Amino acid sequence: MEPYTKPNERRVGGKRPKISHLPSAIETRTRRERQAEKQAVAAERRAIKKSARRHLQRDLLAELDESV
């Protein structure tokens, strides 16, 4: 049960009340815009992780070559 619903009110799926942390006057982005922004942030994080892994791998291979 949703925390802000009345005791006998059970809403699930698309019928449940939307709870926003920002007033609608401030939050002007559409759902698609929010999703696109979220996906862009996730893609940027993946790119940073990939770059860090490549850098670490290069450093480890260089360290192995030095020890041989």
TAZILIN-V141525 format. One record per helix or strand of 2 or more residues. SS is the DSSP state (A for helix, B for strand). FROM is the first residue (numbers start at 1). LEN is the number of residues. If there is no record, write none. Layout:
# TAZILIN-V141525
ss = (SS | SS)
from = (FROM | FROM)
len = (LEN | LEN)
This chain:
# TAZILIN-V141525
ss = (A | A)
from = (13 | 31)
len = (3 | 37)
